Amino acid sequence: MEAKKTPKADLEKRRGLFLEIGLVTILAAALVAFNVRSYEKEAKKVSTRTADTELEEEILNTQEEKVEPPPPEEPEQVATDLKVVEDDAVLTNEVGLVNAEDNANKAQEEFHAVEITEEVVEEEEQVFMVVEEDPEFPGGLEAIGPFIAKNIVYPQLARENNITGKVYVSFVVEKDGSVSNVIVKRDIGGGCGQEAVRVVKSMPRWKPGKQRGKPVRTQYMLPVSFELQ
């Protein structure tokens, strides 16, 4: 037999109604849930604000409490005794004060002017090794040999020991042509070096060396020969 339904028992016709009832129920539950959460948040905010205000009030109260400074000490009273002195009386310096004018007068009496003399140190001028115009012996280089041979005295010690050779002597020809700073650079012994220095110092004035047209101090090296005849 086929089962037959009555039109009133058919639920397919009420399907839309049931769907609407379900949606309304879900929306109502969601609204209730949102309202409960927002209320809890507002309650939390209110509680935090009250706590903050209480802390601020406590901080203000602690800042307003100031420590009063101690009362200032009273200055000690210094007893001053005033003495009345007549006009004709002579005042004595009991405290031991010193008169500045008296010290100044004494200092002027004790002061003696001292003259300070400055020593003037003359700096030696530069000695040139190479110049534009070399110094020249009177009569030229050819005249130096005969002058030395004429004025030299062969040392006795060198003669006895048969010492011969050349002694090199260095000296400076000054601006005026005079000879200075005579030094033996190489000696052969037997008194030959001392004799060469003596002969060089006895030389006449040279023609000074020149640099840029002006006479300058010039160093010169001269060999002096010692030969036995």
C-alpha positions as CSV (number, residue, x, y, z in Angstrom):
1,M,0.0,0.0,0.0
2,E,1.2,3.5,-0.7
3,A,1.6,5.8,2.3
4,K,-0.4,8.9,1.8
5,K,0.3,12.3,3.6
6,T,-2.2,14.9,4.4
7,P,-1.5,18.4,3.1
8,K,-1.2,19.6,6.7
9,A,1.5,17.2,7.5
10,D,3.7,18.2,4.5
11,L,6.7,20.3,5.9
12,E,8.2,21.2,2.6
13,K,5.8,24.1,2.4
14,R,7.0,25.5,5.7
15,R,10.7,25.2,4.9
16,G,11.2,29.0,4.4
17,L,9.6,29.9,7.6
18,F,11.9,27.6,9.6
19,L,14.9,29.1,7.8
20,E,13.8,32.7,8.8
21,I,13.3,31.6,12.4
22,G,16.8,30.1,12.6
23,L,18.5,33.2,11.2
24,V,16.7,35.5,13.6
25,T,17.8,33.2,16.5
26,I,21.4,33.3,15.4
27,L,21.4,37.2,15.0
28,A,19.9,37.5,18.5
29,A,22.5,35.3,20.0
30,A,25.3,37.3,18.3
31,L,24.0,40.6,19.5
32,V,23.8,39.4,23.0
33,A,27.4,38.1,22.8
34,F,28.7,41.5,21.5
35,N,26.9,43.4,24.2
36,V,28.4,41.3,27.0
37,R,32.0,41.7,25.7
38,S,31.8,45.5,25.2
39,Y,30.5,45.8,28.8
40,E,33.4,43.9,30.1
41,K,35.8,46.1,28.2
42,E,34.2,49.3,29.5
43,A,34.3,48.0,33.0
44,K,38.1,47.2,32.7
45,K,38.7,50.7,31.3
46,V,36.8,52.4,34.1
47,S,38.8,50.4,36.7
48,T,42.2,51.3,35.1
49,R,41.2,55.0,35.0
50,T,40.3,55.0,38.6
51,A,43.6,53.3,39.5
52,D,45.6,55.9,37.5
53,T,43.8,58.8,39.1
54,E,44.5,57.4,42.6
55,L,48.3,57.1,41.7
56,E,48.4,60.7,40.4
57,E,46.8,62.0,43.6
58,E,49.3,60.0,45.7
59,I,52.2,61.5,43.7
60,L,50.9,65.0,44.0
61,N,50.5,64.6,47.7
62,T,54.1,63.3,48.1
63,Q,55.4,66.2,46.0
64,E,53.6,68.8,48.0
65,E,55.1,67.6,51.2
66,K,58.2,69.9,51.7
67,V,60.8,69.7,54.4
68,E,61.1,73.0,56.2
69,P,64.7,74.3,56.4
70,P,66.2,74.7,59.9
71,P,66.0,78.2,61.4
72,P,69.0,80.4,60.7
73,E,71.6,80.6,63.4
74,E,71.8,83.9,65.2
75,P,75.1,85.7,64.6
76,E,77.4,85.9,67.6
77,Q,77.5,89.2,69.2
78,V,80.9,90.8,69.1
79,A,81.7,93.1,72.0
80,T,83.3,96.3,70.8
81,D,84.9,98.5,73.3
82,L,85.2,102.1,72.2
83,K,87.9,104.3,73.7
84,V,87.5,108.0,73.8
85,V,90.8,109.7,73.1
86,E,91.6,113.4,73.3
87,D,92.7,115.3,70.3
88,D,96.2,115.9,71.5
89,A,96.8,112.2,72.4
90,V,99.2,110.2,70.3
91,L,97.7,107.0,68.9
92,T,99.7,103.8,69.1
93,N,99.4,101.0,66.6
94,E,98.3,98.3,69.0
95,V,97.0,95.9,66.3
96,G,100.4,95.9,64.4
97,L,99.2,97.5,61.2
98,V,101.9,98.5,58.7
99,N,101.9,101.9,57.0
100,A,102.1,101.4,53.3
101,E,103.7,104.8,52.6
102,D,106.6,104.1,55.0
103,N,107.3,100.8,53.3
104,A,107.3,102.5,49.9
105,N,109.7,105.1,51.1
106,K,112.0,102.5,52.5
107,A,111.9,100.5,49.3
108,Q,112.8,103.5,47.3
109,E,115.8,104.2,49.6
110,E,117.0,100.6,49.4
111,F,116.6,100.4,45.6
112,H,119.7,100.9,43.6
113,A,119.6,101.1,39.9
114,V,121.6,98.4,38.2
115,E,122.7,98.8,34.7
116,I,122.2,95.8,32.5
117,T,124.7,95.5,29.7
118,E,123.8,93.2,26.9
119,E,126.6,91.3,25.3
120,V,126.6,91.5,21.5
121,V,127.6,88.3,20.0
122,E,128.8,88.6,16.4
123,E,127.8,85.7,14.3
124,E,130.5,84.3,12.1
125,E,129.7,84.6,8.4
126,Q,129.3,81.6,6.2
127,V,132.5,80.1,4.8
128,F,132.2,79.1,1.2
129,M,133.8,76.0,-0.2
130,V,133.1,76.8,-3.8
131,V,132.8,80.3,-5.1
132,E,132.4,82.0,-8.5
133,E,135.8,83.6,-8.2
134,D,138.5,81.7,-6.3
135,P,140.9,83.5,-3.9
136,E,144.2,84.3,-5.5
137,F,147.7,84.5,-4.0
138,P,149.7,87.7,-5.0
139,G,151.3,86.8,-8.3
140,G,149.1,83.8,-8.9
141,L,149.5,80.1,-8.2
142,E,152.9,80.1,-9.8
143,A,154.2,82.4,-7.0
144,I,153.1,80.1,-4.1
145,G,155.8,77.5,-4.6
146,P,158.7,79.9,-4.6
147,F,157.3,81.7,-1.5
148,I,157.1,78.5,0.5
149,A,160.6,77.3,-0.7
150,K,162.1,80.6,0.3
151,N,160.5,80.8,3.8
152,I,160.3,77.2,5.0
153,V,162.8,75.7,7.4
154,Y,163.3,72.0,7.2
155,P,162.7,70.5,10.7
156,Q,165.8,69.0,12.2
157,L,163.9,65.9,13.5
158,A,162.5,65.3,10.0
159,R,166.0,65.7,8.5
160,E,167.6,63.3,10.9
161,N,164.8,60.7,10.2
162,N,164.8,61.3,6.5
163,I,161.1,62.2,6.5
164,T,159.8,63.6,3.2
165,G,156.4,64.1,1.7
166,K,153.5,66.5,1.6
167,V,151.6,68.2,4.4
168,Y,148.1,69.3,3.6
169,V,147.0,72.5,5.3
170,S,143.5,74.0,5.3
171,F,142.8,77.7,5.9
172,V,140.3,80.5,5.3
173,V,140.9,83.5,3.2
174,E,138.9,86.3,4.8
175,K,137.1,89.1,3.0
176,D,140.1,91.4,3.4
177,G,142.5,88.7,2.1
178,S,144.0,87.7,5.4
179,V,144.6,84.1,6.3
180,S,142.8,82.5,9.4
181,N,141.8,79.1,10.8
182,V,145.0,77.4,9.7
183,I,144.6,73.6,10.4
184,V,146.8,70.6,9.4
185,K,144.6,68.1,7.6
186,R,147.4,65.5,6.9
187,D,150.8,65.4,8.6
188,I,153.9,63.4,7.9
189,G,155.5,63.9,11.3
190,G,158.9,65.1,12.4
191,G,157.6,68.6,13.0
192,C,156.7,69.2,9.4
193,G,153.1,70.0,10.2
194,Q,154.0,72.8,12.6
195,E,156.4,74.3,10.1
196,A,153.8,74.3,7.3
197,V,151.3,76.1,9.6
198,R,153.9,78.7,10.4
199,V,154.7,79.4,6.8
200,V,151.1,79.6,5.7
201,K,150.4,82.1,8.5
202,S,153.2,84.3,7.3
203,M,151.7,84.6,3.8
204,P,150.8,88.1,2.5
205,R,147.2,89.1,1.9
206,W,145.4,87.2,-0.8
207,K,142.9,88.5,-3.2
208,P,139.6,87.4,-1.6
209,G,137.1,85.0,-3.3
210,K,133.9,86.5,-4.6
211,Q,130.3,85.3,-4.8
212,R,127.9,87.4,-6.9
213,G,130.5,90.1,-7.1
214,K,131.0,90.5,-3.4
215,P,134.0,89.3,-1.3
216,V,133.2,86.3,0.9
217,R,135.1,84.0,3.3
218,T,136.5,81.1,1.3
219,Q,138.2,77.9,2.5
220,Y,141.3,76.9,0.7
221,M,143.5,73.7,0.8
222,L,147.2,73.9,0.2
223,P,149.8,71.1,-0.1
224,V,153.3,71.9,1.3
225,S,156.1,69.7,0.1
226,F,159.1,68.6,2.2
227,E,162.1,67.2,0.2
228,L,165.7,66.6,1.2
229,Q,168.4,67.8,-1.2
